[in-house]
Amino acid sequence: MVVESDLDLSLVIPLYNEEESLTELSEWILRVVPALGLKFEILFVDDGSTDQSWEVIQKLSSKYPGIVKGISFKRNYGKSAALNTGFKACKGRVVITMDADLQDSPDEIPELFRMIDSGEFELVSGWKKKRYDPISKTIPTKLFNAVTRYISELQLHDFNCGVKAYHISVVKSIEIYGEMHRYIPVIAKWTGFRKIGEKVVEHRARKYGYTKFGLERFIYGFLDLLSITFVSKFRRRPMHFFGAMGIFSFLIGTIITLWVVAEKIYLVFSKEPVERQITDQPLFFLALVAVVVGVQLFMAGFIGEMLARSSHRNDYLIKATTSE
C-alpha cells in the first residue's frame, strides 16, 4: 500500500485519566522532536477520561496550534479503539505510539524514527527489558509473551509495549479492536509485513496516577490471540477448518458405527451369545453423535465459505511499480 504524506512523523498517544502528565509529556516531546528538523504532529486520543485530561489537551492545542491535536471519545472504549482511531487520523509517514503516563521516554523517538525511515523496518516494537512493575504484573507478562511467541512464531520479547514505531502503510492496513492492541506485530505479520524488529527502550517508574489495567487483561488478551489466529488463517477459507474437522468427526463416527454393527452380525452368524443389543451400547450413541457433529461442522464450513465469497472485498496488500 502506497500512502502519500506531507508530515514526517505522527505521535499517537492514547490516554485515559492522565491529566497530570500531559503537559510534562508534551513539553518533553517538544524538546526532542524539533531538534530532528521534522514536520510532525502530536495526536492525543482521549479514551473517555473522567478527569480534566480533555481540557488539558485543548489548552495544549491552543498553545501549539498545528502540532498538538486531540480526539475525544464520549465514553471509555479501550486502548485498541483509541489506537485504531489515531491510526486513521494520523498523517505522518512514520507513526510512533507511546503511553501518556510518562513511563515511556520520548528520548527513544529519534532512533525509532531512523529505524523506520531508513527502510530497514516497517514496524519496530519496544522491549522494556528492565521494568518497574510489581511481580504480580511482570510474571503474567512473561507468560503472555512466551505464549504469543509460540503461537505467532514472531520472536519479540515484549508484544504489549506501548512504544512502537510504524511505517504509515502498516497503520493504514490494519484494524484493531477489543484487546488486540497487544498483538499489533502479529496482525501486521499476518497482513503481509515482514520487516518487523524490536528495540530495547527505557521503562520509567510511574510518576502520576495508577495503572488502568488489571489481571483480567491477560484472559481477554489470550482469547483475542485465539481470535486473531483463527481469523487470519481461515477468514477466506473457513471450509479448510470446519470441513476438515467435520470430515474427521464423520469418519470416526462412521467407522465406530460400522464396527459395532459388524461385531453384532458376526456374533449372530457365529451363533455366539449376544450380551446386549447395539442400541444398548454407549459407544453406538457416541458414534452417532460424532456423525451428526461431523455433518454440522461440514455444513458450517460450507455456509462460511459462501458468506466469505459473497462478502469478498479486495483488501490484499500489494506492491506496484509505475512507469511514465
C-alpha positions as a printed NumPy array, in Angstrom:
array([[  0.   ,   0.   ,   0.   ],
       [  1.402,   3.367,  -1.058],
       [  0.402,   6.216,   1.252],
       [  1.331,   9.816,   0.495],
       [  2.037,  12.076,   3.471],
       [  3.117,  15.673,   3.941],
       [  4.261,  15.059,   7.529],
       [  7.406,  13.231,   8.579],
       [  6.195,  11.99 ,  11.942],
       [  2.967,  11.376,  13.83 ],
       [  2.988,  10.667,  17.553],
       [ -0.206,   8.832,  18.506],
       [ -0.78 ,   8.852,  22.269],
       [ -3.871,   7.115,  23.709],
       [ -4.814,   8.099,  27.24 ],
       [ -7.343,   7.675,  29.986],
       [ -7.342,   9.966,  33.047],
       [ -3.781,  11.249,  32.685],
       [ -4.309,  14.985,  33.32 ],
       [ -1.192,  15.326,  35.498],
       [  1.267,  14.038,  32.911],
       [  0.055,  15.527,  29.618],
       [  1.74 ,  18.925,  29.857],
       [  5.04 ,  17.45 ,  31.006],
       [  4.931,  14.811,  28.27 ],
       [  4.162,  17.38 ,  25.57 ],
       [  6.995,  19.664,  26.643],
       [  9.399,  16.716,  26.684],
       [  8.403,  15.738,  23.152],
       [  8.73 ,  19.358,  22.012],
       [ 12.293,  19.41 ,  23.309],
       [ 13.243,  16.235,  21.45 ],
       [ 11.494,  16.221,  18.074],
       [ 12.104,  19.788,  16.727],
       [ 15.851,  19.14 ,  17.031],
       [ 15.429,  16.475,  14.325],
       [ 14.14 ,  19.03 ,  11.818],
       [ 10.945,  17.083,  11.133],
       [  7.412,  18.104,  10.304],
       [  5.374,  16.38 ,  12.982],
       [  2.121,  16.182,  14.902],
       [  1.201,  15.032,  18.389],
       [ -2.184,  13.335,  18.339],
       [ -3.726,  12.691,  21.751],
       [ -6.672,  10.27 ,  21.77 ],
       [ -8.68 ,  10.721,  24.96 ],
       [-10.448,   7.448,  25.682],
       [-13.397,   8.927,  27.578],
       [-11.453,  10.378,  30.515],
       [-13.465,  11.455,  33.539],
       [-10.837,  13.91 ,  34.833],
       [ -9.569,  17.115,  33.203],
       [ -7.49 ,  15.388,  30.516],
       [ -9.506,  16.767,  27.597],
       [ -9.333,  20.315,  28.933],
       [ -5.536,  19.989,  29.216],
       [ -5.361,  18.732,  25.624],
       [ -7.431,  21.698,  24.418],
       [ -5.085,  24.127,  26.176],
       [ -2.041,  22.432,  24.661],
       [ -3.66 ,  22.532,  21.228],
       [ -4.229,  26.27 ,  21.585],
       [ -0.668,  26.794,  22.791],
       [  0.861,  24.689,  19.985],
       [ -1.541,  25.051,  17.038],
       [ -0.992,  22.668,  14.158],
       [  1.234,  20.43 ,  16.292],
       [ -0.83 ,  19.238,  19.255],
       [ -4.144,  17.756,  18.165],
       [ -6.788,  15.839,  20.067],
       [ -9.61 ,  13.37 ,  19.631],
       [-12.018,  12.645,  22.472],
       [-14.398,   9.71 ,  22.953],
       [-17.726,  10.211,  24.708],
       [-17.013,   7.184,  26.884],
       [-14.243,   4.692,  27.545],
       [-13.898,   2.246,  24.633],
       [-10.455,   0.82 ,  25.392],
       [ -6.907,   1.272,  24.165],
       [ -7.45 ,  -0.658,  20.933],
       [-10.256,   1.666,  19.872],
       [ -8.143,   4.708,  20.746],
       [ -5.168,   3.463,  18.735],
       [ -7.336,   2.45 ,  15.793],
       [ -8.9  ,   5.917,  15.691],
       [ -5.486,   7.546,  15.988],
       [ -4.13 ,   5.418,  13.147],
       [ -6.969,   6.506,  10.884],
       [ -6.417,  10.184,  11.684],
       [ -2.596,  10.397,  11.658],
       [ -0.744,  11.71 ,   8.601],
       [  2.986,  11.206,   9.227],
       [  4.945,   8.786,   7.067],
       [  6.376,   7.392,  10.317],
       [  3.996,   6.762,  13.211],
       [  5.198,   6.293,  16.788],
       [  2.953,   5.332,  19.675],
       [  3.604,   5.686,  23.375],
       [  1.598,   5.802,  26.583],
       [  0.74 ,   9.099,  28.254],
       [  1.761,   8.15 ,  31.795],
       [  5.443,   9.154,  31.427],
       [  6.587,   5.554,  31.815],
       [  7.67 ,   5.746,  28.154],
       [ 10.539,   8.067,  27.278],
       [ 10.283,  10.472,  24.308],
       [ 14.085,  10.252,  24.087],
       [ 13.503,   6.989,  22.187],
       [ 11.852,   8.863,  19.303],
       [ 14.94 ,   9.772,  17.209],
       [ 16.256,   6.206,  16.938],
       [ 12.792,   4.725,  16.376],
       [ 12.204,   7.233,  13.591],
       [ 15.555,   6.392,  11.995],
       [ 14.87 ,   2.64 ,  12.064],
       [ 11.617,   3.104,  10.128],
       [ 12.689,   5.981,   7.891],
       [ 15.781,   4.106,   6.708],
       [ 13.59 ,   1.365,   5.283],
       [ 15.245,  -1.25 ,   7.484],
       [ 11.985,  -1.959,   9.302],
       [  8.268,  -1.493,   8.709],
       [  7.423,  -1.995,  12.381],
       [  9.616,  -1.72 ,  15.467],
       [  8.282,  -2.903,  18.827],
       [  9.757,  -1.603,  22.055],
       [ 11.197,  -4.033,  24.585],
       [ 11.1  ,  -2.935,  28.229],
       [ 13.987,  -5.147,  29.245],
       [ 14.158,  -3.609,  32.709],
       [ 10.716,  -2.992,  34.159],
       [  9.483,  -1.072,  37.197],
       [  6.319,  -3.098,  37.687],
       [  5.269,  -5.315,  40.623],
       [  5.901,  -9.045,  40.332],
       [  2.142,  -9.61 ,  40.024],
       [  2.386,  -7.896,  36.655],
       [  5.827,  -8.97 ,  35.39 ],
       [  5.339, -12.748,  35.754],
       [  1.992, -12.851,  33.856],
       [  3.562, -10.577,  31.223],
       [  6.442, -13.017,  30.67 ],
       [  3.977, -15.891,  30.328],
       [  1.814, -13.868,  27.956],
       [  4.806, -13.021,  25.745],
       [  6.015, -16.631,  25.695],
       [  2.607, -17.934,  24.571],
       [  2.318, -15.23 ,  21.912],
       [  5.799, -16.004,  20.572],
       [  4.935, -19.696,  20.33 ],
       [  1.617, -19.192,  18.538],
       [  2.69 , -16.348,  16.232],
       [  6.264, -17.586,  15.561],
       [  7.289, -13.947,  15.868],
       [ 10.399, -13.642,  18.01 ],
       [  9.706, -10.483,  20.019],
       [ 10.272, -10.143,  23.745],
       [  7.561,  -7.603,  24.597],
       [  4.441,  -7.624,  22.416],
       [  2.458,  -5.348,  24.735],
       [  4.963,  -2.5  ,  24.986],
       [  3.228,   0.809,  24.278],
       [  6.278,   2.169,  22.452],
       [  6.132,   1.138,  18.821],
       [  7.104,   2.692,  15.513],
       [  5.437,   2.016,  12.168],
       [  5.641,   2.953,   8.549],
       [  2.361,   4.64 ,   7.695],
       [  1.416,   1.81 ,   5.318],
       [  1.242,  -0.543,   8.306],
       [ -1.203,   1.505,  10.385],
       [ -3.385,   2.178,   7.352],
       [ -3.557,  -1.541,   6.512],
       [ -4.605,  -2.984,   9.871],
       [ -7.661,  -2.669,  12.087],
       [ -7.627,  -3.376,  15.8  ],
       [-10.433,  -3.73 ,  18.357],
       [-11.177,  -5.459,  21.647],
       [ -7.812,  -6.101,  23.324],
       [ -5.953,  -6.574,  20.042],
       [ -3.563,  -3.673,  20.59 ],
       [ -1.399,  -6.256,  22.366],
       [ -0.995,  -8.162,  19.118],
       [ -0.307,  -5.428,  16.583],
       [  3.007,  -7.031,  15.475],
       [  1.168, -10.337,  14.99 ],
       [ -1.617,  -8.67 ,  12.992],
       [  0.958,  -6.816,  10.889],
       [  2.839, -10.042,  10.18 ],
       [ -0.296, -11.893,   9.095],
       [ -1.315,  -8.882,   6.985],
       [  1.883,  -9.323,   4.994],
       [  4.508,  -7.091,   6.604],
       [  7.79 ,  -8.891,   7.224],
       [ 10.277,  -6.21 ,   8.307],
       [  9.434,  -6.407,  11.995],
       [ 12.052,  -5.762,  14.668],
       [ 12.421,  -4.582,  18.225],
       [ 14.407,  -2.075,  20.222],
       [ 15.235,  -2.005,  23.914],
       [ 13.512,   1.046,  25.388],
       [ 13.591,   2.713,  28.77 ],
       [ 10.813,   1.906,  31.198],
       [ 10.312,   4.576,  33.831],
       [  8.581,   4.27 ,  37.182],
       [  5.051,   5.679,  37.177],
       [  5.095,   9.298,  38.322],
       [  1.381,  10.109,  38.424],
       [ -1.82 ,   8.156,  38.878],
       [ -2.187,   4.388,  38.771],
       [ -2.336,   1.608,  36.204],
       [ -5.627,   1.299,  34.328],
       [ -5.274,  -2.42 ,  33.566],
       [ -5.993,  -5.411,  35.811],
       [ -5.143,  -9.106,  35.607],
       [ -8.296,  -9.749,  33.553],
       [ -6.487,  -8.258,  30.569],
       [ -4.468, -11.464,  30.223],
       [ -7.637, -13.567,  29.954],
       [ -9.192, -11.253,  27.384],
       [ -5.859, -10.932,  25.617],
       [ -5.47 , -14.701,  25.268],
       [ -8.985, -15.014,  23.833],
       [ -8.185, -12.243,  21.353],
       [ -4.992, -14.064,  20.353],
       [ -7.033, -17.163,  19.512],
       [ -9.464, -14.971,  17.578],
       [ -6.678, -13.288,  15.601],
       [ -5.06 , -16.644,  14.838],
       [ -8.313, -18.155,  13.589],
       [ -9.466, -15.146,  11.572],
       [ -6.054, -14.586,   9.978],
       [ -5.677, -18.195,   8.875],
       [ -9.233, -19.121,   7.956],
       [-11.124, -15.908,   7.173],
       [-11.037, -16.566,   3.431],
       [-11.21 , -20.366,   3.637],
       [-13.478, -21.411,   6.531],
       [-14.116, -24.784,   4.844],
       [-10.473, -25.708,   5.457],
       [-11.094, -25.507,   9.211],
       [-14.691, -26.605,   9.705],
       [-14.677, -29.004,   6.759],
       [-11.544, -30.812,   7.915],
       [-12.877, -31.172,  11.469],
       [-16.276, -32.253,  10.124],
       [-14.846, -34.926,   7.845],
       [-12.642, -36.258,  10.651],
       [-15.558, -36.451,  13.098],
       [-17.849, -38.017,  10.47 ],
       [-15.289, -40.673,   9.542],
       [-14.574, -41.578,  13.174],
       [-18.292, -41.897,  13.899],
       [-18.908, -43.936,  10.765],
       [-16.023, -46.319,  11.459],
       [-17.179, -46.911,  15.038],
       [-20.782, -47.474,  13.894],
       [-19.729, -49.973,  11.23 ],
       [-17.527, -51.749,  13.767],
       [-20.387, -52.116,  16.264],
       [-22.777, -53.337,  13.557],
       [-20.225, -55.746,  12.079],
       [-19.498, -57.161,  15.523],
       [-23.224, -57.814,  16.072],
       [-23.579, -59.522,  12.669],
       [-20.541, -61.691,  13.352],
       [-21.93 , -62.825,  16.714],
       [-25.331, -63.628,  15.186],
       [-23.922, -65.703,  12.313],
       [-21.4  , -67.455,  14.536],
       [-24.261, -68.318,  16.925],
       [-22.384, -66.908,  19.868],
       [-24.367, -65.35 ,  22.712],
       [-25.198, -61.672,  22.253],
       [-24.882, -59.946,  25.593],
       [-26.679, -56.735,  24.583],
       [-28.271, -55.034,  21.608],
       [-26.49 , -52.42 ,  19.506],
       [-28.744, -49.674,  20.837],
       [-27.817, -50.649,  24.393],
       [-24.159, -49.786,  23.835],
       [-22.995, -46.248,  24.817],
       [-20.303, -46.472,  22.119],
       [-23.003, -46.655,  19.45 ],
       [-24.588, -43.394,  20.592],
       [-21.2  , -41.703,  20.837],
       [-20.576, -42.761,  17.242],
       [-23.909, -41.302,  16.131],
       [-23.091, -38.038,  17.897],
       [-19.736, -37.913,  16.075],
       [-21.507, -38.449,  12.739],
       [-24.073, -35.714,  13.425],
       [-21.427, -33.26 ,  14.684],
       [-19.309, -34.031,  11.619],
       [-22.191, -33.186,   9.283],
       [-22.918, -29.973,  11.192],
       [-19.271, -28.869,  11.098],
       [-19.07 , -29.582,   7.389],
       [-22.241, -27.555,   6.753],
       [-20.881, -24.717,   8.913],
       [-17.762, -24.65 ,   6.744],
       [-19.875, -24.73 ,   3.583],
       [-22.056, -21.826,   4.759],
       [-18.98 , -19.909,   5.922],
       [-17.39 , -20.428,   2.511],
       [-20.451, -18.997,   0.753],
       [-20.514, -15.99 ,   3.106],
       [-16.795, -15.39 ,   2.591],
       [-17.235, -15.428,  -1.169],
       [-20.365, -13.238,  -1.168],
       [-18.737, -10.63 ,   1.107],
       [-15.356, -10.791,  -0.642],
       [-13.55 ,  -7.494,  -0.937],
       [-10.157,  -6.764,  -2.394],
       [ -8.048,  -5.842,   0.623],
       [ -4.873,  -7.55 ,  -0.478],
       [ -1.606,  -5.847,   0.38 ],
       [  0.211,  -5.209,  -2.891],
       [  3.346,  -3.604,  -4.23 ],
       [  3.328,  -1.976,  -7.619],
       [  5.727,  -0.205,  -9.947],
       [  4.735,   2.544, -12.33 ],
       [  6.458,   3.957, -15.352],
       [  5.803,   7.012, -17.396]])
